[in-house]
Amino acid sequence: MTMQPLTCEECGIGVLVEKFSPAHTSIQWESDTSWCPLMPEQLSLGDHRRECAALRSTIDRAVASLELSETRIELPVGPDLPRLH
Ligand SMILES: [Zn+2]
């Protein structure tokens, strides 16, 4: 687990972010504030994600500029994979 602090460049809310892959980002709000000022507008447009679009692009930019590195998950490979059932 490597949560990295990031601040939404639009609303200034601080979050902890862990990026596993381009499609999987874990976001943890630093305070009780789990509400971006931009979200009511987003909700009215039918976007029900918990983070605002600005935060999402802040994360994308941080990844692009290598400020935020992706966590590599070591997946077991080969014939020794444990069977689930
Ligand atoms: Zn925001």
PDB file of the backbone (N, CA, C, O) and the ligand in Angstrom, with CONECT records:
HET     ZN  A 101       1
ATOM      1  N   MET A   1       0.843  -1.202   0.000  1.00  0.00           N
ATOM      2  CA  MET A   1       0.000   0.000   0.000  1.00  0.00           C
ATOM      3  C   MET A   1       0.877   1.251   0.000  1.00  0.00           C
ATOM      4  O   MET A   1       1.653   1.470   0.930  1.00  0.00           O
ATOM      5  N   THR A   2       0.756   2.032  -1.000  1.00  0.00           N
ATOM      6  CA  THR A   2       1.486   3.290  -1.050  1.00  0.00           C
ATOM      7  C   THR A   2       0.516   4.398  -1.415  1.00  0.00           C
ATOM      8  O   THR A   2       0.377   4.780  -2.577  1.00  0.00           O
ATOM      9  N   MET A   3      -0.147   4.899  -0.393  1.00  0.00           N
ATOM     10  CA  MET A   3      -1.051   6.013  -0.640  1.00  0.00           C
ATOM     11  C   MET A   3      -0.228   7.288  -0.789  1.00  0.00           C
ATOM     12  O   MET A   3       0.678   7.550   0.002  1.00  0.00           O
ATOM     13  N   GLN A   4      -0.547   8.060  -1.791  1.00  0.00           N
ATOM     14  CA  GLN A   4       0.203   9.283  -2.001  1.00  0.00           C
ATOM     15  C   GLN A   4      -0.744  10.481  -1.933  1.00  0.00           C
ATOM     16  O   GLN A   4      -1.826  10.471  -2.520  1.00  0.00           O
ATOM     17  N   PRO A   5      -0.306  11.525  -1.194  1.00  0.00           N
ATOM     18  CA  PRO A   5      -1.173  12.687  -1.040  1.00  0.00           C
ATOM     19  C   PRO A   5      -1.282  13.471  -2.331  1.00  0.00           C
ATOM     20  O   PRO A   5      -0.306  13.639  -3.062  1.00  0.00           O
ATOM     21  N   LEU A   6      -2.482  13.947  -2.595  1.00  0.00           N
ATOM     22  CA  LEU A   6      -2.732  14.718  -3.800  1.00  0.00           C
ATOM     23  C   LEU A   6      -3.819  15.730  -3.474  1.00  0.00           C
ATOM     24  O   LEU A   6      -4.725  15.446  -2.691  1.00  0.00           O
ATOM     25  N   THR A   7      -3.727  16.889  -4.065  1.00  0.00           N
ATOM     26  CA  THR A   7      -4.734  17.908  -3.815  1.00  0.00           C
ATOM     27  C   THR A   7      -5.458  18.228  -5.110  1.00  0.00           C
ATOM     28  O   THR A   7      -4.834  18.510  -6.134  1.00  0.00           O
ATOM     29  N   CYS A   8      -6.770  18.180  -5.054  1.00  0.00           N
ATOM     30  CA  CYS A   8      -7.575  18.504  -6.233  1.00  0.00           C
ATOM     31  C   CYS A   8      -7.254  19.930  -6.674  1.00  0.00           C
ATOM     32  O   CYS A   8      -7.374  20.871  -5.889  1.00  0.00           O
ATOM     33  N   GLU A   9      -6.855  20.081  -7.907  1.00  0.00           N
ATOM     34  CA  GLU A   9      -6.417  21.403  -8.359  1.00  0.00           C
ATOM     35  C   GLU A   9      -7.612  22.341  -8.580  1.00  0.00           C
ATOM     36  O   GLU A   9      -7.428  23.539  -8.797  1.00  0.00           O
ATOM     37  N   GLU A  10      -8.805  21.809  -8.527  1.00  0.00           N
ATOM     38  CA  GLU A  10      -9.983  22.658  -8.704  1.00  0.00           C
ATOM     39  C   GLU A  10     -10.567  23.119  -7.375  1.00  0.00           C
ATOM     40  O   GLU A  10     -10.834  24.307  -7.196  1.00  0.00           O
ATOM     41  N   CYS A  11     -10.764  22.200  -6.450  1.00  0.00           N
ATOM     42  CA  CYS A  11     -11.436  22.547  -5.203  1.00  0.00           C
ATOM     43  C   CYS A  11     -10.494  22.516  -4.001  1.00  0.00           C
ATOM     44  O   CYS A  11     -10.877  22.952  -2.916  1.00  0.00           O
ATOM     45  N   GLY A  12      -9.269  22.008  -4.171  1.00  0.00           N
ATOM     46  CA  GLY A  12      -8.274  22.052  -3.109  1.00  0.00           C
ATOM     47  C   GLY A  12      -8.448  21.010  -2.026  1.00  0.00           C
ATOM     48  O   GLY A  12      -7.778  21.075  -0.995  1.00  0.00           O
ATOM     49  N   ILE A  13      -9.327  20.058  -2.237  1.00  0.00           N
ATOM     50  CA  ILE A  13      -9.525  19.002  -1.249  1.00  0.00           C
ATOM     51  C   ILE A  13      -8.360  18.017  -1.319  1.00  0.00           C
ATOM     52  O   ILE A  13      -7.970  17.559  -2.392  1.00  0.00           O
ATOM     53  N   GLY A  14      -7.815  17.706  -0.134  1.00  0.00           N
ATOM     54  CA  GLY A  14      -6.696  16.777  -0.085  1.00  0.00           C
ATOM     55  C   GLY A  14      -7.163  15.344  -0.008  1.00  0.00           C
ATOM     56  O   GLY A  14      -8.046  15.010   0.782  1.00  0.00           O
ATOM     57  N   VAL A  15      -6.576  14.507  -0.818  1.00  0.00           N
ATOM     58  CA  VAL A  15      -6.925  13.092  -0.795  1.00  0.00           C
ATOM     59  C   VAL A  15      -5.653  12.264  -0.798  1.00  0.00           C
ATOM     60  O   VAL A  15      -4.574  12.755  -1.128  1.00  0.00           O
ATOM     61  N   LEU A  16      -5.797  11.017  -0.429  1.00  0.00           N
ATOM     62  CA  LEU A  16      -4.703  10.062  -0.565  1.00  0.00           C
ATOM     63  C   LEU A  16      -5.070   9.133  -1.711  1.00  0.00           C
ATOM     64  O   LEU A  16      -6.176   8.596  -1.770  1.00  0.00           O
ATOM     65  N   VAL A  17      -4.132   8.958  -2.607  1.00  0.00           N
ATOM     66  CA  VAL A  17      -4.428   8.197  -3.815  1.00  0.00           C
ATOM     67  C   VAL A  17      -3.459   7.039  -3.963  1.00  0.00           C
ATOM     68  O   VAL A  17      -2.256   7.188  -3.753  1.00  0.00           O
ATOM     69  N   GLU A  18      -3.987   5.905  -4.321  1.00  0.00           N
ATOM     70  CA  GLU A  18      -3.126   4.804  -4.712  1.00  0.00           C
ATOM     71  C   GLU A  18      -3.582   4.328  -6.073  1.00  0.00           C
ATOM     72  O   GLU A  18      -4.749   4.002  -6.289  1.00  0.00           O
ATOM     73  N   LYS A  19      -2.630   4.299  -6.976  1.00  0.00           N
ATOM     74  CA  LYS A  19      -2.939   3.936  -8.356  1.00  0.00           C
ATOM     75  C   LYS A  19      -2.422   2.533  -8.626  1.00  0.00           C
ATOM     76  O   LYS A  19      -1.224   2.269  -8.524  1.00  0.00           O
ATOM     77  N   PHE A  20      -3.324   1.650  -8.967  1.00  0.00           N
ATOM     78  CA  PHE A  20      -2.914   0.274  -9.240  1.00  0.00           C
ATOM     79  C   PHE A  20      -2.693   0.035 -10.718  1.00  0.00           C
ATOM     80  O   PHE A  20      -1.802  -0.718 -11.108  1.00  0.00           O
ATOM     81  N   SER A  21      -3.496   0.670 -11.528  1.00  0.00           N
ATOM     82  CA  SER A  21      -3.423   0.508 -12.969  1.00  0.00           C
ATOM     83  C   SER A  21      -4.192   1.669 -13.561  1.00  0.00           C
ATOM     84  O   SER A  21      -4.880   2.390 -12.839  1.00  0.00           O
ATOM     85  N   PRO A  22      -4.084   1.862 -14.875  1.00  0.00           N
ATOM     86  CA  PRO A  22      -4.833   2.983 -15.465  1.00  0.00           C
ATOM     87  C   PRO A  22      -6.322   2.942 -15.128  1.00  0.00           C
ATOM     88  O   PRO A  22      -6.983   3.979 -15.089  1.00  0.00           O
ATOM     89  N   ALA A  23      -6.844   1.739 -14.886  1.00  0.00           N
ATOM     90  CA  ALA A  23      -8.279   1.615 -14.667  1.00  0.00           C
ATOM     91  C   ALA A  23      -8.658   1.521 -13.194  1.00  0.00           C
ATOM     92  O   ALA A  23      -9.836   1.597 -12.843  1.00  0.00           O
ATOM     93  N   HIS A  24      -7.669   1.357 -12.344  1.00  0.00           N
ATOM     94  CA  HIS A  24      -7.998   1.113 -10.937  1.00  0.00           C
ATOM     95  C   HIS A  24      -7.257   2.099 -10.042  1.00  0.00           C
ATOM     96  O   HIS A  24      -6.043   2.001  -9.864  1.00  0.00           O
ATOM     97  N   THR A  25      -7.994   3.039  -9.489  1.00  0.00           N
ATOM     98  CA  THR A  25      -7.422   4.020  -8.585  1.00  0.00           C
ATOM     99  C   THR A  25      -8.192   3.990  -7.287  1.00  0.00           C
ATOM    100  O   THR A  25      -9.422   4.036  -7.282  1.00  0.00           O
ATOM    101  N   SER A  26      -7.466   3.912  -6.183  1.00  0.00           N
ATOM    102  CA  SER A  26      -8.102   3.945  -4.880  1.00  0.00           C
ATOM    103  C   SER A  26      -7.934   5.339  -4.291  1.00  0.00           C
ATOM    104  O   SER A  26      -6.818   5.846  -4.174  1.00  0.00           O
ATOM    105  N   ILE A  27      -9.056   5.953  -3.921  1.00  0.00           N
ATOM    106  CA  ILE A  27      -9.013   7.308  -3.384  1.00  0.00           C
ATOM    107  C   ILE A  27      -9.523   7.306  -1.951  1.00  0.00           C
ATOM    108  O   ILE A  27     -10.595   6.774  -1.660  1.00  0.00           O
ATOM    109  N   GLN A  28      -8.746   7.904  -1.068  1.00  0.00           N
ATOM    110  CA  GLN A  28      -9.147   7.993   0.329  1.00  0.00           C
ATOM    111  C   GLN A  28      -9.161   9.461   0.724  1.00  0.00           C
ATOM    112  O   GLN A  28      -8.154  10.159   0.600  1.00  0.00           O
ATOM    113  N   TRP A  29     -10.305   9.919   1.198  1.00  0.00           N
ATOM    114  CA  TRP A  29     -10.422  11.319   1.577  1.00  0.00           C
ATOM    115  C   TRP A  29      -9.691  11.554   2.893  1.00  0.00           C
ATOM    116  O   TRP A  29      -9.821  10.775   3.837  1.00  0.00           O
ATOM    117  N   GLU A  30      -8.925  12.631   2.943  1.00  0.00           N
ATOM    118  CA  GLU A  30      -8.103  12.896   4.117  1.00  0.00           C
ATOM    119  C   GLU A  30      -8.937  13.354   5.305  1.00  0.00           C
ATOM    120  O   GLU A  30      -8.573  13.095   6.452  1.00  0.00           O
ATOM    121  N   SER A  31     -10.023  14.014   5.051  1.00  0.00           N
ATOM    122  CA  SER A  31     -10.842  14.532   6.141  1.00  0.00           C
ATOM    123  C   SER A  31     -12.258  13.983   6.024  1.00  0.00           C
ATOM    124  O   SER A  31     -12.520  13.072   5.238  1.00  0.00           O
ATOM    125  N   ASP A  32     -13.149  14.537   6.800  1.00  0.00           N
ATOM    126  CA  ASP A  32     -14.552  14.139   6.695  1.00  0.00           C
ATOM    127  C   ASP A  32     -15.148  14.585   5.371  1.00  0.00           C
ATOM    128  O   ASP A  32     -16.190  14.099   4.931  1.00  0.00           O
ATOM    129  N   THR A  33     -14.454  15.522   4.756  1.00  0.00           N
ATOM    130  CA  THR A  33     -14.956  16.063   3.502  1.00  0.00           C
ATOM    131  C   THR A  33     -14.857  15.018   2.403  1.00  0.00           C
ATOM    132  O   THR A  33     -13.783  14.785   1.850  1.00  0.00           O
ATOM    133  N   SER A  34     -15.959  14.407   2.100  1.00  0.00           N
ATOM    134  CA  SER A  34     -15.951  13.483   0.980  1.00  0.00           C
ATOM    135  C   SER A  34     -16.822  14.084  -0.109  1.00  0.00           C
ATOM    136  O   SER A  34     -17.486  13.387  -0.877  1.00  0.00           O
ATOM    137  N   TRP A  35     -16.788  15.378  -0.139  1.00  0.00           N
ATOM    138  CA  TRP A  35     -17.699  16.080  -1.020  1.00  0.00           C
ATOM    139  C   TRP A  35     -16.971  17.235  -1.698  1.00  0.00           C
ATOM    140  O   TRP A  35     -16.574  18.197  -1.041  1.00  0.00           O
ATOM    141  N   CYS A  36     -16.807  17.142  -2.955  1.00  0.00           N
ATOM    142  CA  CYS A  36     -16.177  18.210  -3.717  1.00  0.00           C
ATOM    143  C   CYS A  36     -17.226  19.255  -4.062  1.00  0.00           C
ATOM    144  O   CYS A  36     -18.357  18.903  -4.398  1.00  0.00           O
ATOM    145  N   PRO A  37     -16.873  20.538  -3.985  1.00  0.00           N
ATOM    146  CA  PRO A  37     -17.832  21.596  -4.316  1.00  0.00           C
ATOM    147  C   PRO A  37     -18.391  21.476  -5.730  1.00  0.00           C
ATOM    148  O   PRO A  37     -19.455  22.011  -6.041  1.00  0.00           O
ATOM    149  N   LEU A  38     -17.664  20.775  -6.563  1.00  0.00           N
ATOM    150  CA  LEU A  38     -18.107  20.651  -7.954  1.00  0.00           C
ATOM    151  C   LEU A  38     -19.090  19.515  -8.149  1.00  0.00           C
ATOM    152  O   LEU A  38     -19.667  19.361  -9.225  1.00  0.00           O
ATOM    153  N   MET A  39     -19.282  18.714  -7.099  1.00  0.00           N
ATOM    154  CA  MET A  39     -20.059  17.503  -7.300  1.00  0.00           C
ATOM    155  C   MET A  39     -21.562  17.701  -7.510  1.00  0.00           C
ATOM    156  O   MET A  39     -22.166  16.974  -8.298  1.00  0.00           O
ATOM    157  N   PRO A  40     -22.182  18.673  -6.817  1.00  0.00           N
ATOM    158  CA  PRO A  40     -23.618  18.848  -7.084  1.00  0.00           C
ATOM    159  C   PRO A  40     -23.922  19.049  -8.565  1.00  0.00           C
ATOM    160  O   PRO A  40     -24.911  18.536  -9.089  1.00  0.00           O
ATOM    161  N   GLU A  41     -23.052  19.802  -9.226  1.00  0.00           N
ATOM    162  CA  GLU A  41     -23.245  20.024 -10.664  1.00  0.00           C
ATOM    163  C   GLU A  41     -23.067  18.712 -11.421  1.00  0.00           C
ATOM    164  O   GLU A  41     -23.812  18.396 -12.350  1.00  0.00           O
ATOM    165  N   GLN A  42     -22.048  17.956 -10.990  1.00  0.00           N
ATOM    166  CA  GLN A  42     -21.776  16.676 -11.628  1.00  0.00           C
ATOM    167  C   GLN A  42     -22.953  15.722 -11.461  1.00  0.00           C
ATOM    168  O   GLN A  42     -23.352  15.029 -12.398  1.00  0.00           O
ATOM    169  N   LEU A  43     -23.505  15.702 -10.232  1.00  0.00           N
ATOM    170  CA  LEU A  43     -24.639  14.822  -9.950  1.00  0.00           C
ATOM    171  C   LEU A  43     -25.828  15.187 -10.819  1.00  0.00           C
ATOM    172  O   LEU A  43     -26.552  14.318 -11.307  1.00  0.00           O
ATOM    173  N   SER A  44     -26.018  16.486 -11.003  1.00  0.00           N
ATOM    174  CA  SER A  44     -27.162  16.931 -11.797  1.00  0.00           C
ATOM    175  C   SER A  44     -27.001  16.520 -13.255  1.00  0.00           C
ATOM    176  O   SER A  44     -27.975  16.461 -14.006  1.00  0.00           O
ATOM    177  N   LEU A  45     -25.762  16.237 -13.647  1.00  0.00           N
ATOM    178  CA  LEU A  45     -25.500  15.785 -15.010  1.00  0.00           C
ATOM    179  C   LEU A  45     -25.521  14.260 -15.096  1.00  0.00           C
ATOM    180  O   LEU A  45     -25.274  13.679 -16.153  1.00  0.00           O
ATOM    181  N   GLY A  46     -25.826  13.618 -13.948  1.00  0.00           N
ATOM    182  CA  GLY A  46     -25.945  12.175 -13.958  1.00  0.00           C
ATOM    183  C   GLY A  46     -24.649  11.449 -13.690  1.00  0.00           C
ATOM    184  O   GLY A  46     -24.558  10.240 -13.903  1.00  0.00           O
ATOM    185  N   ASP A  47     -23.638  12.171 -13.222  1.00  0.00           N
ATOM    186  CA  ASP A  47     -22.350  11.554 -12.920  1.00  0.00           C
ATOM    187  C   ASP A  47     -22.280  11.270 -11.425  1.00  0.00           C
ATOM    188  O   ASP A  47     -22.173  12.200 -10.626  1.00  0.00           O
ATOM    189  N   HIS A  48     -22.338  10.010 -11.040  1.00  0.00           N
ATOM    190  CA  HIS A  48     -22.445   9.677  -9.622  1.00  0.00           C
ATOM    191  C   HIS A  48     -21.150   9.138  -9.027  1.00  0.00           C
ATOM    192  O   HIS A  48     -21.175   8.462  -7.998  1.00  0.00           O
ATOM    193  N   ARG A  49     -20.028   9.429  -9.662  1.00  0.00           N
ATOM    194  CA  ARG A  49     -18.773   9.026  -9.054  1.00  0.00           C
ATOM    195  C   ARG A  49     -18.520   9.879  -7.817  1.00  0.00           C
ATOM    196  O   ARG A  49     -19.019  10.999  -7.705  1.00  0.00           O
ATOM    197  N   ARG A  50     -17.727   9.324  -6.878  1.00  0.00           N
ATOM    198  CA  ARG A  50     -17.514  10.032  -5.623  1.00  0.00           C
ATOM    199  C   ARG A  50     -16.459  11.123  -5.734  1.00  0.00           C
ATOM    200  O   ARG A  50     -16.359  11.981  -4.857  1.00  0.00           O
ATOM    201  N   GLU A  51     -15.679  11.097  -6.792  1.00  0.00           N
ATOM    202  CA  GLU A  51     -14.688  12.155  -6.939  1.00  0.00           C
ATOM    203  C   GLU A  51     -15.107  13.088  -8.059  1.00  0.00           C
ATOM    204  O   GLU A  51     -15.824  12.689  -8.977  1.00  0.00           O
ATOM    205  N   CYS A  52     -14.657  14.328  -7.980  1.00  0.00           N
ATOM    206  CA  CYS A  52     -15.044  15.267  -9.016  1.00  0.00           C
ATOM    207  C   CYS A  52     -14.177  15.059 -10.252  1.00  0.00           C
ATOM    208  O   CYS A  52     -13.103  14.463 -10.173  1.00  0.00           O
ATOM    209  N   ALA A  53     -14.636  15.541 -11.365  1.00  0.00           N
ATOM    210  CA  ALA A  53     -13.905  15.374 -12.623  1.00  0.00           C
ATOM    211  C   ALA A  53     -12.546  16.048 -12.547  1.00  0.00           C
ATOM    212  O   ALA A  53     -11.577  15.584 -13.148  1.00  0.00           O
ATOM    213  N   ALA A  54     -12.480  17.160 -11.794  1.00  0.00           N
ATOM    214  CA  ALA A  54     -11.218  17.871 -11.660  1.00  0.00           C
ATOM    215  C   ALA A  54     -10.206  17.026 -10.900  1.00  0.00           C
ATOM    216  O   ALA A  54      -9.019  17.022 -11.226  1.00  0.00           O
ATOM    217  N   LEU A  55     -10.679  16.315  -9.892  1.00  0.00           N
ATOM    218  CA  LEU A  55      -9.783  15.441  -9.135  1.00  0.00           C
ATOM    219  C   LEU A  55      -9.276  14.321 -10.026  1.00  0.00           C
ATOM    220  O   LEU A  55      -8.101  13.954  -9.988  1.00  0.00           O
ATOM    221  N   ARG A  56     -10.175  13.792 -10.820  1.00  0.00           N
ATOM    222  CA  ARG A  56      -9.805  12.730 -11.752  1.00  0.00           C
ATOM    223  C   ARG A  56      -8.716  13.209 -12.711  1.00  0.00           C
ATOM    224  O   ARG A  56      -7.753  12.487 -12.971  1.00  0.00           O
ATOM    225  N   SER A  57      -8.868  14.433 -13.239  1.00  0.00           N
ATOM    226  CA  SER A  57      -7.856  14.916 -14.175  1.00  0.00           C
ATOM    227  C   SER A  57      -6.579  15.308 -13.441  1.00  0.00           C
ATOM    228  O   SER A  57      -5.487  15.240 -14.004  1.00  0.00           O
ATOM    229  N   THR A  58      -6.722  15.724 -12.163  1.00  0.00           N
ATOM    230  CA  THR A  58      -5.539  15.995 -11.352  1.00  0.00           C
ATOM    231  C   THR A  58      -4.718  14.719 -11.206  1.00  0.00           C
ATOM    232  O   THR A  58      -3.493  14.734 -11.328  1.00  0.00           O
ATOM    233  N   ILE A  59      -5.415  13.614 -10.943  1.00  0.00           N
ATOM    234  CA  ILE A  59      -4.749  12.322 -10.807  1.00  0.00           C
ATOM    235  C   ILE A  59      -4.089  11.919 -12.122  1.00  0.00           C
ATOM    236  O   ILE A  59      -2.941  11.477 -12.145  1.00  0.00           O
ATOM    237  N   ASP A  60      -4.836  12.080 -13.220  1.00  0.00           N
ATOM    238  CA  ASP A  60      -4.290  11.708 -14.527  1.00  0.00           C
ATOM    239  C   ASP A  60      -3.016  12.492 -14.825  1.00  0.00           C
ATOM    240  O   ASP A  60      -2.036  11.954 -15.340  1.00  0.00           O
ATOM    241  N   ARG A  61      -3.059  13.788 -14.483  1.00  0.00           N
ATOM    242  CA  ARG A  61      -1.885  14.628 -14.738  1.00  0.00           C
ATOM    243  C   ARG A  61      -0.707  14.211 -13.855  1.00  0.00           C
ATOM    244  O   ARG A  61       0.440  14.184 -14.301  1.00  0.00           O
ATOM    245  N   ALA A  62      -1.008  13.889 -12.602  1.00  0.00           N
ATOM    246  CA  ALA A  62       0.045  13.472 -11.675  1.00  0.00           C
ATOM    247  C   ALA A  62       0.702  12.183 -12.155  1.00  0.00           C
ATOM    248  O   ALA A  62       1.912  12.001 -12.021  1.00  0.00           O
ATOM    249  N   VAL A  63      -0.104  11.303 -12.711  1.00  0.00           N
ATOM    250  CA  VAL A  63       0.440  10.049 -13.237  1.00  0.00           C
ATOM    251  C   VAL A  63       1.290  10.339 -14.476  1.00  0.00           C
ATOM    252  O   VAL A  63       2.375   9.781 -14.641  1.00  0.00           O
ATOM    253  N   ALA A  64       0.782  11.218 -15.342  1.00  0.00           N
ATOM    254  CA  ALA A  64       1.491  11.544 -16.577  1.00  0.00           C
ATOM    255  C   ALA A  64       2.838  12.191 -16.285  1.00  0.00           C
ATOM    256  O   ALA A  64       3.812  11.967 -17.004  1.00  0.00           O
ATOM    257  N   SER A  65       2.890  13.000 -15.219  1.00  0.00           N
ATOM    258  CA  SER A  65       4.141  13.685 -14.889  1.00  0.00           C
ATOM    259  C   SER A  65       4.978  12.875 -13.897  1.00  0.00           C
ATOM    260  O   SER A  65       5.971  13.360 -13.355  1.00  0.00           O
ATOM    261  N   LEU A  66       4.553  11.638 -13.677  1.00  0.00           N
ATOM    262  CA  LEU A  66       5.264  10.696 -12.804  1.00  0.00           C
ATOM    263  C   LEU A  66       5.318  11.132 -11.344  1.00  0.00           C
ATOM    264  O   LEU A  66       6.099  10.589 -10.563  1.00  0.00           O
ATOM    265  N   GLU A  67       4.488  12.117 -10.969  1.00  0.00           N
ATOM    266  CA  GLU A  67       4.369  12.482  -9.562  1.00  0.00           C
ATOM    267  C   GLU A  67       3.741  11.332  -8.783  1.00  0.00           C
ATOM    268  O   GLU A  67       4.051  11.083  -7.618  1.00  0.00           O
ATOM    269  N   LEU A  68       2.853  10.652  -9.477  1.00  0.00           N
ATOM    270  CA  LEU A  68       2.131   9.543  -8.881  1.00  0.00           C
ATOM    271  C   LEU A  68       2.525   8.278  -9.625  1.00  0.00           C
ATOM    272  O   LEU A  68       2.273   8.144 -10.822  1.00  0.00           O
ATOM    273  N   SER A  69       3.141   7.359  -8.910  1.00  0.00           N
ATOM    274  CA  SER A  69       3.564   6.135  -9.577  1.00  0.00           C
ATOM    275  C   SER A  69       2.555   5.032  -9.311  1.00  0.00           C
ATOM    276  O   SER A  69       1.936   4.967  -8.249  1.00  0.00           O
ATOM    277  N   GLU A  70       2.408   4.172 -10.301  1.00  0.00           N
ATOM    278  CA  GLU A  70       1.475   3.069 -10.142  1.00  0.00           C
ATOM    279  C   GLU A  70       2.070   1.993  -9.246  1.00  0.00           C
ATOM    280  O   GLU A  70       3.253   1.666  -9.326  1.00  0.00           O
ATOM    281  N   THR A  71       1.215   1.461  -8.397  1.00  0.00           N
ATOM    282  CA  THR A  71       1.636   0.341  -7.563  1.00  0.00           C
ATOM    283  C   THR A  71       1.564  -0.927  -8.387  1.00  0.00           C
ATOM    284  O   THR A  71       0.535  -1.241  -8.984  1.00  0.00           O
ATOM    285  N   ARG A  72       2.654  -1.640  -8.411  1.00  0.00           N
ATOM    286  CA  ARG A  72       2.662  -2.906  -9.145  1.00  0.00           C
ATOM    287  C   ARG A  72       2.199  -4.017  -8.216  1.00  0.00           C
ATOM    288  O   ARG A  72       2.790  -4.245  -7.161  1.00  0.00           O
ATOM    289  N   ILE A  73       1.175  -4.681  -8.604  1.00  0.00           N
ATOM    290  CA  ILE A  73       0.717  -5.814  -7.803  1.00  0.00           C
ATOM    291  C   ILE A  73       1.357  -7.084  -8.366  1.00  0.00           C
ATOM    292  O   ILE A  73       1.212  -7.407  -9.544  1.00  0.00           O
ATOM    293  N   GLU A  74       2.054  -7.776  -7.506  1.00  0.00           N
ATOM    294  CA  GLU A  74       2.690  -9.020  -7.934  1.00  0.00           C
ATOM    295  C   GLU A  74       1.649 -10.125  -7.934  1.00  0.00           C
ATOM    296  O   GLU A  74       1.174 -10.551  -6.881  1.00  0.00           O
ATOM    297  N   LEU A  75       1.305 -10.577  -9.121  1.00  0.00           N
ATOM    298  CA  LEU A  75       0.337 -11.656  -9.216  1.00  0.00           C
ATOM    299  C   LEU A  75       1.074 -12.978  -9.368  1.00  0.00           C
ATOM    300  O   LEU A  75       2.044 -13.072 -10.121  1.00  0.00           O
ATOM    301  N   PRO A  76       0.617 -13.991  -8.659  1.00  0.00           N
ATOM    302  CA  PRO A  76       1.284 -15.291  -8.808  1.00  0.00           C
ATOM    303  C   PRO A  76       1.076 -15.831 -10.220  1.00  0.00           C
ATOM    304  O   PRO A  76      -0.014 -15.733 -10.783  1.00  0.00           O
ATOM    305  N   VAL A  77       2.123 -16.392 -10.771  1.00  0.00           N
ATOM    306  CA  VAL A  77       2.019 -16.952 -12.121  1.00  0.00           C
ATOM    307  C   VAL A  77       2.499 -18.392 -12.109  1.00  0.00           C
ATOM    308  O   VAL A  77       3.140 -18.839 -11.157  1.00  0.00           O
ATOM    309  N   GLY A  78       2.190 -19.096 -13.152  1.00  0.00           N
ATOM    310  CA  GLY A  78       2.684 -20.457 -13.285  1.00  0.00           C
ATOM    311  C   GLY A  78       1.731 -21.487 -12.715  1.00  0.00           C
ATOM    312  O   GLY A  78       0.617 -21.165 -12.301  1.00  0.00           O
ATOM    313  N   PRO A  79       2.179 -22.721 -12.698  1.00  0.00           N
ATOM    314  CA  PRO A  79       1.307 -23.853 -12.318  1.00  0.00           C
ATOM    315  C   PRO A  79       1.032 -23.936 -10.816  1.00  0.00           C
ATOM    316  O   PRO A  79       0.196 -24.728 -10.383  1.00  0.00           O
ATOM    317  N   ASP A  80       1.723 -23.130 -10.027  1.00  0.00           N
ATOM    318  CA  ASP A  80       1.560 -23.230  -8.581  1.00  0.00           C
ATOM    319  C   ASP A  80       0.453 -22.320  -8.044  1.00  0.00           C
ATOM    320  O   ASP A  80       0.339 -22.105  -6.838  1.00  0.00           O
ATOM    321  N   LEU A  81      -0.359 -21.792  -8.962  1.00  0.00           N
ATOM    322  CA  LEU A  81      -1.454 -20.930  -8.518  1.00  0.00           C
ATOM    323  C   LEU A  81      -2.354 -21.644  -7.526  1.00  0.00           C
ATOM    324  O   LEU A  81      -2.816 -22.753  -7.797  1.00  0.00           O
ATOM    325  N   PRO A  82      -2.608 -21.030  -6.389  1.00  0.00           N
ATOM    326  CA  PRO A  82      -3.526 -21.666  -5.434  1.00  0.00           C
ATOM    327  C   PRO A  82      -4.934 -21.753  -6.016  1.00  0.00           C
ATOM    328  O   PRO A  82      -5.416 -20.804  -6.633  1.00  0.00           O
ATOM    329  N   ARG A  83      -5.573 -22.863  -5.823  1.00  0.00           N
ATOM    330  CA  ARG A  83      -6.924 -23.039  -6.332  1.00  0.00           C
ATOM    331  C   ARG A  83      -7.930 -22.466  -5.345  1.00  0.00           C
ATOM    332  O   ARG A  83      -7.812 -22.617  -4.129  1.00  0.00           O
ATOM    333  N   LEU A  84      -8.911 -21.811  -5.918  1.00  0.00           N
ATOM    334  CA  LEU A  84      -9.892 -21.159  -5.049  1.00  0.00           C
ATOM    335  C   LEU A  84     -10.957 -22.139  -4.556  1.00  0.00           C
ATOM    336  O   LEU A  84     -11.573 -21.932  -3.511  1.00  0.00           O
ATOM    337  N   HIS A  85     -11.162 -23.212  -5.330  1.00  0.00           N
ATOM    338  CA  HIS A  85     -12.155 -24.179  -4.884  1.00  0.00           C
ATOM    339  C   HIS A  85     -11.935 -25.506  -5.579  1.00  0.00           C
ATOM    340  O   HIS A  85     -12.674 -26.460  -5.337  1.00  0.00           O
TER     341      HIS A  85
HETATM  342 ZN    ZN A 101     -12.419  18.699  -6.754  1.00  0.00          ZN2+
END
